[in-house]
């Protein structure tokens, strides 16, 4: 078991425990504050990318990503506990199981084949397919258990939206020439300590890497729900 995997698991468990406590205290207000702070730090990380490259495309991509971060925070602040749990099951659910299945089965079924080689070369067909399947299954079971499938079926999109959001951030980082979202900012003493929350220089790779999928999924859900 490599060190990166251990760090990801340890930090993931810690963050889930903190999120769980924050969700169930004071009407989820602590969670909404924490999520918003994560988005702010993620935006700071994103702005440091311009130290590497500035072009019309990178400016446009950064603006789009910041819009996602803002709308994601708006959704987190506006939504209730039940509906944010659907997001958690669909988005982090996809991220976690795609990573685990990719580690366990990656390349064993679809040998020498990757679904997105030019955007995210580490993603595998096994991880992507099984991650999406698991996320959709978790949301579906929850919707039927709460008898809310007819009204909340839109949350079945959380898994696919998580994948798209993750790919968008991977494309963004590739255009900037950045490997991890914290690789520039972590060199500052204050942010070096702050980044320990998400694994430091190993593990999650930065706050933006933690909220990118959720921000995109929540942005789309917010817009769709406003119309329907």
C-alpha positions as CSV (number, residue, x, y, z in Angstrom):
1,X,0.0,0.0,0.0
2,X,1.7,3.3,-1.1
3,X,1.9,6.3,1.1
4,X,-0.3,8.4,-1.1
5,X,-3.2,5.9,-0.7
6,X,-2.7,5.9,3.1
7,X,-2.8,9.7,3.2
8,X,-6.0,9.8,1.0
9,X,-7.8,7.3,3.2
10,X,-6.7,8.9,6.5
11,X,-7.6,12.4,5.4
12,X,-10.8,11.2,3.8
13,X,-12.0,9.6,7.0
14,X,-11.1,12.7,9.0
15,X,-12.9,15.0,6.7
16,X,-16.0,12.8,6.6
17,X,-16.1,12.8,10.4
18,X,-15.8,16.6,10.6
19,X,-18.5,17.0,7.9
20,X,-20.8,14.6,9.7
21,X,-20.5,16.5,13.0
22,X,-20.9,19.8,11.2
23,X,-24.0,18.6,9.3
24,X,-25.8,17.6,12.4
25,X,-25.1,20.7,14.6
26,X,-26.8,24.0,14.7
27,X,-29.0,23.4,11.6
28,X,-26.0,22.5,9.5
29,X,-24.6,26.0,9.8
30,X,-21.1,24.8,10.7
31,X,-21.0,22.6,7.6
32,X,-22.1,25.5,5.4
33,X,-19.4,27.7,6.8
34,X,-16.7,25.0,6.4
35,X,-17.8,24.3,2.8
36,X,-17.7,28.0,2.0
37,X,-14.3,28.4,3.5
38,X,-13.1,25.4,1.5
39,X,-14.4,27.1,-1.7
40,X,-12.6,30.4,-0.8
41,X,-9.2,28.6,-0.3
42,X,-9.8,26.6,-3.5
43,X,-10.3,30.0,-5.3
44,X,-7.0,31.3,-3.9
45,X,-5.3,28.1,-5.1
46,X,-6.8,28.7,-8.5
47,X,-5.6,32.3,-8.8
48,X,-2.0,31.2,-8.0
49,X,-2.1,29.2,-11.2
50,X,-1.6,32.4,-13.1
51,X,2.0,32.4,-11.8
52,X,2.6,29.6,-14.3
53,X,0.6,30.6,-17.3
54,X,-1.7,33.5,-18.5
55,X,-3.7,33.3,-21.7
56,X,-7.2,34.1,-22.9
57,X,-8.2,30.4,-22.4
58,X,-6.8,30.1,-18.9
59,X,-8.5,33.3,-17.8
60,X,-11.9,32.0,-19.2
61,X,-11.4,28.6,-17.6
62,X,-10.5,30.2,-14.2
63,X,-13.6,32.5,-14.3
64,X,-15.8,29.5,-15.1
65,X,-14.3,27.5,-12.2
66,X,-14.8,30.4,-9.8
67,X,-18.4,30.7,-10.9
68,X,-18.8,27.0,-10.0
69,X,-17.2,27.6,-6.6
70,X,-19.6,30.5,-5.9
71,X,-22.7,28.7,-7.1
72,X,-21.7,25.5,-5.2
73,X,-21.5,27.5,-2.0
74,X,-24.9,29.1,-2.7
75,X,-26.4,25.7,-3.1
76,X,-24.8,24.4,0.1
77,X,-26.1,27.4,2.0
78,X,-29.6,27.2,0.6
79,X,-30.2,23.4,0.6
80,X,-31.5,21.3,3.5
81,X,-29.8,18.3,5.2
82,X,-31.7,15.7,3.3
83,X,-30.8,17.0,-0.1
84,X,-27.2,17.6,0.7
85,X,-26.9,14.0,1.8
86,X,-28.0,13.1,-1.7
87,X,-25.2,15.2,-3.0
88,X,-22.7,13.5,-0.6
89,X,-23.8,10.1,-1.7
90,X,-23.6,11.0,-5.4
91,X,-20.5,13.2,-5.6
92,X,-18.0,12.1,-2.9
93,X,-19.6,8.7,-3.4
94,X,-18.5,8.6,-7.0
95,X,-15.0,10.1,-6.1
96,X,-14.4,7.5,-3.4
97,X,-15.5,4.4,-5.2
98,X,-14.0,5.4,-8.6
99,X,-10.7,5.8,-6.8
100,X,-11.0,2.5,-4.9
101,X,-12.2,0.5,-7.8
102,X,-9.5,2.1,-10.0
103,X,-6.9,1.0,-7.5
104,X,-8.2,-2.5,-7.1
105,X,-9.3,-3.3,-10.6
106,X,-7.8,-0.7,-12.9
107,X,-6.5,-2.2,-16.1
108,X,-7.6,-5.8,-15.3
109,X,-10.7,-5.8,-17.5
110,X,-9.9,-3.0,-20.0
111,X,-6.2,-3.6,-20.5
112,X,-4.1,-0.8,-21.9
113,X,-7.2,1.4,-22.3
114,X,-8.1,4.7,-20.6
115,X,-11.4,6.6,-20.9
116,X,-9.8,10.1,-20.9
117,X,-6.1,9.7,-21.8
118,X,-5.7,13.3,-22.9
119,X,-7.4,14.9,-19.9
120,X,-6.9,12.6,-16.9
121,X,-4.6,9.7,-17.8
122,X,-4.8,8.0,-14.4
123,X,-8.6,7.4,-14.7
124,X,-9.5,3.8,-15.6
125,X,-12.6,2.4,-17.2
126,X,-13.1,0.1,-14.3
127,X,-13.0,2.9,-11.7
128,X,-15.1,5.2,-13.8
129,X,-17.9,2.7,-14.6
130,X,-18.1,1.2,-11.2
131,X,-17.8,4.5,-9.4
132,X,-20.7,5.9,-11.5
133,X,-22.7,2.7,-10.9
134,X,-22.2,2.8,-7.2
135,X,-23.0,6.5,-6.9
136,X,-26.2,6.2,-8.8
137,X,-27.2,3.1,-6.8
138,X,-26.6,4.8,-3.5
139,X,-28.7,7.8,-4.5
140,X,-31.5,5.5,-6.0
141,X,-31.7,3.4,-2.8
142,X,-31.9,6.6,-0.6
143,X,-34.6,8.1,-2.8
144,X,-36.7,5.0,-2.6
145,X,-36.1,4.6,1.2
146,X,-37.2,8.2,1.7
147,X,-40.1,7.9,-0.8
148,X,-38.9,10.9,-2.7
149,X,-37.9,9.4,-6.1
150,X,-40.7,11.3,-7.9
151,X,-39.6,14.7,-6.6
152,X,-35.8,14.3,-6.2
153,X,-34.9,12.1,-9.2
154,X,-32.7,14.9,-10.5
155,X,-30.1,14.0,-7.8
156,X,-29.4,10.8,-9.8
157,X,-27.2,13.1,-12.0
158,X,-24.8,13.7,-9.0
159,X,-22.4,10.9,-10.0
160,X,-22.2,11.9,-13.7
161,X,-21.9,15.5,-12.8
162,X,-19.1,14.7,-10.4
163,X,-17.2,13.0,-13.2
164,X,-17.7,16.0,-15.5
165,X,-16.6,18.4,-12.8
166,X,-13.5,16.4,-12.1
167,X,-12.6,16.2,-15.8
168,X,-13.1,20.0,-16.1
169,X,-10.7,20.7,-13.3
170,X,-8.2,18.2,-14.8
171,X,-8.5,20.0,-18.1
172,X,-8.1,23.4,-16.4
173,X,-4.9,22.2,-14.6
174,X,-3.5,20.7,-17.8
175,X,-4.0,24.1,-19.6
176,X,-2.2,25.9,-16.8
177,X,0.5,23.3,-16.6
178,X,-0.3,22.5,-13.0
179,X,-0.2,18.9,-11.5
180,X,-1.8,19.5,-8.1
181,X,-4.0,22.5,-7.2
182,X,-1.8,23.3,-4.2
183,X,1.6,23.0,-5.7
184,X,2.3,26.7,-5.8
185,X,0.4,28.0,-2.7
186,X,1.7,25.3,-0.4
187,X,5.2,26.9,-0.6
188,X,3.9,29.7,1.6
189,X,4.3,28.9,5.4
190,X,0.7,29.8,6.3
191,X,-0.8,27.8,3.5
192,X,1.6,24.9,4.1
193,X,0.0,24.4,7.5
194,X,-3.5,25.0,6.1
195,X,-3.1,22.5,3.3
196,X,-2.4,19.8,6.0
197,X,-6.2,19.7,6.3
198,X,-6.4,18.0,2.9
199,X,-3.2,16.0,3.0
200,X,-0.5,18.5,2.5
201,X,1.9,17.9,-0.4
202,X,0.6,14.3,-0.6
203,X,-2.8,12.7,-0.7
204,X,-5.6,15.0,-2.0
205,X,-3.5,17.6,-3.6
206,X,-5.3,20.7,-2.5
207,X,-8.7,22.2,-1.6
208,X,-9.7,22.7,-5.2
209,X,-9.2,19.0,-5.8
210,X,-11.6,18.3,-2.9
211,X,-14.5,20.6,-4.0
212,X,-14.2,20.7,-7.8
213,X,-16.7,17.9,-8.4
214,X,-19.1,19.0,-5.7
215,X,-19.0,22.6,-6.9
216,X,-19.8,21.7,-10.4
217,X,-22.6,19.3,-9.5
218,X,-24.1,21.7,-7.0
219,X,-23.9,24.5,-9.6
220,X,-25.8,22.5,-12.2
221,X,-28.4,21.3,-9.6
222,X,-28.9,24.9,-8.4
223,X,-29.6,26.1,-11.9
224,X,-31.9,23.2,-12.8
225,X,-33.8,23.4,-9.6
226,X,-34.4,27.1,-10.1
227,X,-36.1,26.3,-13.4
228,X,-38.1,23.2,-12.3
